[in-house]
Amino acid sequence: MGRGDVPAYSCLAPPPAMPPAAYIDLTEAARSVQVFKINGFSATKEKPDGYTWWKVCTVGGHDWRIEFHPRLSSPSYQYTDWIMFRVRLISTGARDVAASFSCRLIEPSSPGGSYLDLEEITSAMFHENHEREVLLIRRTDLEGSQRQYVKNDCILVQCAINVLPGKPKDPAAAAAAAAKASLRQFGELLRSQKGADVTFLVAGERIPAHRSVLAARSPVFMAELLFGDDDTKEYASSRPCVVIDDMELEVFRAMLRFVYTDTVPELDLLKGEHARAMATRLLEAGERYGLKRLSRICVEKICRVISVDTVATTLALAERHGCSKLKAKCIKFTLANLGAVSATEGYKHLEAICPSVLTELLKLMVEGTRRV
């Protein structure tokens, strides 16, 4: 507290009740109303210029200091003999906070009753240590026309702070953040293995998982583990584990992590040929289990690392899985580097297994020559 603590009444009684339907809060502003009781009012004018009493409150997630200045009589100040209240934003690092501050006198004899008709208000875009002030009333007015607001050498002042919320969150961004939080929880579920009800055997290692999660993410897992025909479901539920004998352990783990978290950190951690090889194997896994987003992520990665030595085998991969984007990228690269590509072992392999692709390449070459 400051040099003197200003005691505060609880918020004044609310206005007469209205039907709930009458209130539609468009701004969702945070509001705090405090009534300060200032006893010994006449003696406060004996305090030197700059003397204040103050109180801190929290409104809209920010800390504010409300200051009471009993007199302003300094010749350097434009207004003399005024009672002033000031509000200061004191939250560290705060910026761009839209807020208003208002003050008005109320009769000490009826805290829930009459107010001074005139309410003084100021508003601003606040940042840390930014302040605004309200000149409430002259002391001479309280001794004359407005003396009903002084009772037993006491005045009551109602101060209100209204704080508008920050920039509204983009609905899409908010949804993405919520989804990200959920995926973190699924990742923890995979790590902890709590509640696992199916086990995969891959390269001699047992990997626990959750049928419902797998089924929700993969139509293939859904058919195999939950909603296949009666024979399939009975077989799936009775066998102690599901054997995966045609996939490497690291590839299956990466695919399983994607199922739970929608991320493939392996593709960011690995570099060069290792990244391309992992992306290729994960693309095949994604196609096998109907994980379309995993397939798209892998295609994007492979497209960035196409080279003379790998383009032919990548083109065969694209043709086998019907990846049109990857195929188009490979064809474009091959046409631009045909001499070097045709000398590779991969190109010879492509000739043997995908002659239709070579026919397509030849057709494109002829069309390009005609344009020239």
N, C-alpha and C positions, 0 to 999 in steps of 0.2 A: 504494500500500500504506500501512498505518498505521505506527505507531511500530515495529512489528516484524512481519516477514513470517512467518506460520505456514506452514512447509513442509507440503505435502500429499502423502500417498501416493496412488497410483491406487486406484480402487475395489476393495474387497475381492473375493476370489474368490466367484463366485455359488454359491448352494446347489446340492446335487446335482441333476443334470438330470432333468427330468420330460418325459414325452411332450408334444409341442406341443399336442395336443388338450386337455391338462389346464389350459391357461391360457386364460381368457376375460377380456380386459381390458374391464370394463364402464365404468370412469370415464375411461380414456385419460389418466390423470394423468401429467404430466412429473415425472421423478425424477432427482435428482442426489445421489450419495453420495460424500463425501470423508472421508479419514482423516487427521487432523492429528497430526503427531509433535511433541511438546513436550519438547525437551531442556532439561536444567538445571532440571528441575521444582522442586526444593527451593529454588532461588534465586528463583523467580518470586514467592514469598510476600513477598519483600523489596520488591517494587514497591508504590508507593503505591495507595491506593484509587482506583478509576476508571481505572487503567492497563489498556490493552487491546492485544491483537494482533488483526488482522483480515484477512480475505480476501474478495474479491468474486467471485461466480460468477453465471452466467446460467442460470435454470431456467424453463421454461414461457414463454419470451419476455420475462421480467422479470429485472432485476438485483437481486441480494440481497447483503447484507454479513453475513458470519458473524463474530462477535466472540468472542474468548476473554478472559474476566476472571479472572485468576489467584486473586484473593482478594476476599471481601466481608466486611470486618470493621468497617465504619463503624457506630457506635452507632445512627445513624438508620435503618440497614437491618435489617429483621426477622430475616434469616438471616445469621449470622456464620460466618466461616471456611469458606465454600462456594466451590467452583469453579463458575463460571457461564459458559454460552454464550448468546449472544443473536443473533437473526436480525432483520435490518431490510430492508424493501422500499425500494429507493432509486431505482427507475425513476420518471422525471419524469411526473407526471400519472396514475400508476397508481391504480386504485381497484377495489374489489370483487373482489379476488383471493383465492380460497379456497386456503389452503395449510397445511401442517403442517411442523413442525420437530422432529427427534428427535436425541438424543445417547446414546451409550453407550460405555463403556470396553472396550477389547480388550487382550489380553495382548501386550506388545511382542515377546515371544519367538516368538509364532505369529500373525502378522497375518491368516492365513486361518483361524485356529482359534477358540479359545474367546472368548466375550463375557461381559461382566458380565450376569447374568440380567436385571437390571432396566434397562429402556430408558425414559428420560425423554422425554416427548413433549408438545408443545403445538400447538394449531391455532387459526386465526382467519381472519376475513375482513380481509385486509390492504388498506391504501391507501398512498399515498406517505408514506414516513418512519414508517410504523407498525412497531412492533417487538414481539417476544415473546421471553421468556427461558426457559431451562431451567437449573435448579439441579441440577448433575450429581452431585456427591458432596462430602462434607466432607473436608477435608485430613486430619483426625484419623483418618478411616476408611482412607484410603490409607496411613497410617502404622501401622494396626493390622490389622483383619480383612480388608481388601482390598489388602494390601501386595503381593500377587502381580502387581498391575497396574502396579507401578513397577519397572522394570528399568534398571539403569545410569543412575539418576536421569532416567528418561524415561517418559512415558505416551503412549498412543495413544488418540485419541478419534474415534469414527466419528460424523459428522454427516450427516443426510439431510434434504433438502427435497423435499416432494411438492407439486406445484401442479396443482390441478384446472383443466381448460379452462373458458373462459368459457361464457356462455349458448349452448347449441347453436343452430346456424343453422337457421332455418326452411327445410325442404326446398324449398318453393315459391320463397322468396326467393333461395335459393342457385341454383336453376335459372334464375330470372329474371336474376340477376347474370351467370351464365355465358352466357345467351343475349345479354345486352346486350354483353358483351365480344366475342362472335362477330360481332354486327352491326357493331360498330366496325371490326372487321377487314374485313368486307364493304364498309363505307363507304370504307375506305382502298383496297380493290381497285377500286372505281368511280372514285375520284379519280385513282389512278395509271394506270388503263387497262391494267395489265399482264395479258397473257394474253387480251386481248379477241379474240373470234372472230366478232363480228357488228357491223355498223355500221348505225345508223338515220340516215336523212336527214329532218330535220324543219325546215321553214321555211328550207331552204337550208343548214342546218348539220349536219355529220356528228357523230354521237355514238356512240362505241365502247361495247360492252357484252359480256356473257358469256352465251352461250346457256344453259349449265347453271344459272346463277343465275336467269335469267328463267323457264326452264322449271320450276324447283323452286317458284317463287312463283306462277306464273300458268298455269292449265290452257290458256288460249288461246295463250300463248307456247309452251307445251309442244307443242301440236298443230301450231303454225305452224313452229317451229324445230327440233323433234326427232322427234316421233312422229306426224306426220300420215301421210296415205297416201303411196305412193311418189312420185307426181307432185309432191305438195306438198313433200316432203323434198328431192327433187332440185332443185326450183325454189329453195327456201330456201337450200340449200347453194351453189348456183351463182351467185346474184345477188350483186353486189358490196355492196349495201346494201338495207335495208328502208325503203321510202319511207312516211312517215306524213304524209299530206297533209290530214288533217282534224282536226288538233290543234295548238294553239298550242305554241310552243317551251317557254315557261315551265311550261306544264302538263305536257308530256311529261317535262321535267327533274324536276319535283316528283314525278311518278309513278315515275320511274326511281329517284330517291333513296329513295322509300318501299320499292320492291322490294328494294333493297340494305340499308336500315337500319331499316325498319319505323317510320320517323318521318316526320312532315310538318311541319317547322319553319315552312314558309311560312304555315300557318294560325295560328301563334302570332305571327309577325312582322307580318302584315297586319292591318289594323283595318277595322271598319265594312263599307262596301259592297265594298271590295277583298277583304276576307276572305271575304265571302259569295259573291262572284263566283268566286274561286279554288276555294272548297269546292264550288260547283255544278259547275264544269268538271271538278274532280277526281273528283266523284261519278260523273259520266258516264264518265270514264276508268276508274274502278274497276269499274263495271258492265260496260264493254266488255271488259276483260281478266280478269274474274273475280277481282278483288282485293277480297274481301268485307270484310276488316278496314279497308282504305282507305275503302270505301263507308260503313262504320259510323262511322268517324272524321269523315267529311264530313257525314253526317247529324246527328251530335251538334253540330257547329259551326253548321250551317244552322239547326237548331232554336233555337239561342240568339240568332239575329239576325233572326228573322222580324219583318217590319214590315207596315204597311198597304200600302205601295207594292210590296212583293215577295211577299206571301203568295199571290197568285193564280198568278204564274209558278212559285213554289215548289211549289204544289199540283199544277200541271200536270207538273212534273218528277217529283214523287213518284208520280203516277199512271202516268207513262210507264215508270218503272223499278220499279214495284211496291214502293216503300218505305213499308210500312204505318205505321211509327212517325212518319215525316215527314208522311205524309198526315193522320194523326190529329191531329198538332200543328197543322197548317195549318187543318184543319176547325174545331178548337176555337177557334183565334184568329179565324177568319172569322166564326163565329157570335157571338163576343163583340164584333166590330167590323164587323158586316155593312154598315151604312150607309156607312161610310168606304171599306170595301173594294170595294163594288159600284160606286163612282164612279171607280175607277181603270181605266186602259187595260188593265192586266193581267187584270182581271175580265172585260172584254169579250172579250179574246183567249181566256180560259178558256171562255167561253160558246160560242165558235166551234169550239174544238178538243176540248173535253172536256165535252160536255153531260151525260154520265152523272154527272160529279162534282157539277154543279149540281143534278141530280135528287136525289142523295144529300144535299146540303145542305138542299134544300127539305124532304125527308122528316124530317131531324133537327130542323128548325125546327118542323114541325107537331107532332112528338112532344113537343118541349119545351113548346109552347103547351098541349097537352093536359094535361101534368103540372101546369101552373100552374092 
